Amino acid sequence: MTFQFFKVILLSEKEEKLVVRKATLNLRRKYGRSKQITIVERDAFIPNSIEKEIRESLSKRKSILASDLALKYDLRISTVNLLLKQYEEEGLIKLLDPTLKLKIYVPKS
């Protein structure tokens, strides 16, 4: 098992940084193809500039999913879930159907 670090991405602003560490893990097998696993480690906070971008883009969307925002801005899903709950309390968005397991938010209009 070998561990190779191949990328460290820093998105730096004046006082805030978003650090994402990516690594590949080679799993060697005796026979057949060897497996490569990519491991991504993200920060648990959202910089102010990205939060402003998210806040501005909410009104333009038809539906808002935590996984979509996490993929687009390269954030943790748990962090985005907390942010969406905060926006719901502020009244920017509302939950489409509270009975669903998948939380789909809609901008309030």
Secondary structure, DSSP 4 states (H G I P E B T S, - for coil): -EEEEEEEEEEE-SS-EEEEEEEEEEE--SSSPPEEEEEEEE-SS--HHHHHHHHHHHTT-S-B-HHHHHHHHT--HHHHHHHHHHHHHHTSEEES-TTSSS--EEE--
